[in-house]
């Protein structure tokens, strides 16, 4: 079954302005993004919608900042994405201390949280490369491994 979304975007609400800029930049690259602000409606179950969004997304992109490091929601979404073996693309703010990063993030190369257009360009490259490798028969699960 083909995924409805290219990317599931996980972020702390305090980072919504930056995240909205990233969503716009990714849309300009023709990438379909699951974004809680547009996918969860009044009265919806957060847990059910997030689970469905993860299942229907090809990649998991998580934004990590000092504010999000302790977020139970970020941890739950990260754990669920890893359990589903979703390729992980972390974005980490420059003011986040590496020793505070969750282990699965710390063991990977991450993108710096800078201009959303620059980050979107990097994500688009990785998604395109990984999609092409997967279609060529290579194992997608090894593509986002730590360097």
Order of alpha helices (4+ residues) and beta strands (2+ residues): beta-alpha-beta-alpha-alpha-beta-alpha-beta-alpha-beta-alpha
